[in-house]
Amino acid sequence: GVVAKPKETPSIALVGGGSLTNDNTPDISISGGVQGYTVNIYEGGSKIKSGVLGTGGALTLTLDTLATDKAYTLTAKFENTAGEATQTSTPLTFTLDTKAPALATGGNALTINSDKKTLTVTLSENINPSSLVKNKVHVRKQGTLVDLAVTSVTANNNILTIVLTNPIPDTGSYLVSFEAGTFEDPAGNQNISLTTEADGVVIKPSETPSIALVGGGILTNDNTPDISVSGGVAGYTVNIYEGGSKIKSGVLGTGGRLTLTLDTLATDKAYTLTAKFENTAGEGTQTSTPLTFTLDTTAPKLVTGGNALTINSDKKTLTVTLSENINPSSLVKNKVHVRKQGTSVDLAVTSVTSTNNILTIVLTNPIPDTGSYLVSFEAGTFQDPAGNQNISLTTEADGVVAKPKETPSIALAGGGSLTNDNTPDISISGGVQGY
């Protein structure tokens, strides 16, 4: 009996080519022999599969289940029944990969770059860039259901780069989720549904805030004033400081603006406030130009010490000294009353004007006689620059010592220069009634 000893060298390959598969029962093509030859497949020194060549000296064998994802090296031999062969094939080396790509472990899968638009996601293995499906990628703030707009998704080895259309608008934690089938590895394994762990975004705003009193100016009588803030981006946190102490916070709205109502300011004084756009770590690169304003909630009143009212020598001009400057345009002349003490009749007033904290009242006629006079002001007669109106006020009495300029004429009643009356009557003329 002739025991043939094949001399041909087999060729083996994965059906479909390549050196990577996700099929754990891959098909192997064998060629280069003679129909009827027995071919044996070996891994190392172990025979794992056998078959008989068909027409054309070729055969396709389906391997039994490969149990482990790893690199395999197989060889083939055409052998006789005694297990004899002269030639061994060139080794076929391929990798079995049946695992779907996943997120890298350790909580560092997601990174949000400093431009606040570029996100990188690290995967467990390289992926095929052409397999990416952009509309299956979702970027959301943790706890919300609203996707941020995505411009592009690209892959480089095991790194996905996601570019957002707009920068992330505010501080917080963000998630990236991938629907099943968003990408696949080079072996053809597609991802299952995946979501990254939250990444806390520590945005460090670079913009400089602008702050001002609502309505403008640097003086107010409102102890809970409104402050306007602008110059940032919607969603930024703005903090207001007095000295080193944070006194108010808020979040910018549409157009990067916000109006904040300060908590009650306890003291009338000059305040200097600054603003910063900050992240949750209290970081911000720019501080606003200081806003300095004065809080004045005290109504103007008469000076103390009994010197509020002075009646000038012309007996027509009166001056009243107040505790602070007043706004000249606020004066209401018909709320000013000048009366002799003990009477209820007003003297006619021609004008009332102010310079700083001095009110000047000009009477239509001179004060007609000696006595004490008062000036009273109804509530709301005038107001200070901060807008505080006076309450009802009355000056202390000012005694008028008139100094007549007329020359009297006197004579004995009945004339002459001789009388026997030791209580004679004297006639006086040439003055003004009441002198």
Order of alpha helices (4+ residues) and beta strands (2+ residues): beta-beta-beta-beta-beta-beta-beta-beta-beta-beta-beta-beta-beta-beta-beta-beta-beta-beta-beta-beta-beta-beta-beta-beta-beta-beta-beta-beta-beta-beta-beta-beta-beta-beta
